[in-house]
């Protein structure tokens, strides 16, 4: 083959290869053509971003819920600690064994035993006067030698 014919044959062969490759990528009649690779990658990235946004939103809500629970727990602890401090340091209650439980709505429950009715009244009064306490439930038992225990009672505070 001469140099002229060879230079004409090479472009023809390369055109034939490109045409056959393109024809092989075209779908058969009636089928939808596949979207280009760039579009498919873009859709996957968009889907991943949306999923990530949803996960971050859910995590934010969970963190807010946990923060509110912790905040309420600290508040309840501080109210219970204030009541405990007032009862623990009062001289009328030195021989008493009083346990304090404070609920999130400010209700303080006093359980345990005291030496006499005056100590019981003092414990209830101190709890009622504590900042953060809205109601006192008195479940204290007065220890007496002749009649046994005096039953507990419920007391409300601050309207």
Residue pairs with C-beta under 8 A, 6 or more apart in sequence:
1 9
26 33
27 33
27 34
34 40
35 43
72 104
75 104
75 132
76 102
76 103
76 104
78 132
79 102
79 106
79 108
79 130
79 131
79 132
79 133
80 100
80 101
80 102
80 108
82 130
82 131
82 132
83 100
83 102
83 108
83 126
83 127
83 130
83 133
84 100
86 126
86 127
86 129
86 130
87 93
87 96
87 98
87 100
87 123
87 126
87 127
90 122
90 123
90 126
92 118
92 119
92 122
93 114
93 119
93 122
93 123
95 115
96 112
96 113
96 114
96 115
96 119
96 123
97 112
97 113
98 110
98 111
98 112
98 113
98 114
98 123
98 140
99 110
99 111
99 112
100 108
100 109
100 110
100 127
101 108
101 109
101 111
102 108
102 109
102 132
102 133
103 109
105 134
106 132
106 133
106 134
106 135
107 133
107 134
107 135
107 136
107 137
108 127
108 130
108 133
108 135
108 136
108 137
109 136
109 137
109 139
110 123
110 124
110 127
110 136
110 137
110 138
110 139
110 140
111 139
111 140
112 140
112 141
113 140
113 141
113 142
113 143
113 149
114 120
114 123
114 140
114 141
114 142
114 143
115 142
115 143
116 142
116 144
117 142
117 150
119 142
120 138
120 140
120 142
120 150
123 138
123 140
124 136
124 138
124 140
124 155
127 133
127 136
128 136
128 155
128 157
128 158
133 157
134 157
134 158
135 155
135 156
135 157
136 154
136 155
136 156
136 157
137 154
137 155
138 152
138 153
138 154
138 155
139 152
140 152
141 149
141 150
141 151
141 152
142 149
142 150
143 149
144 150
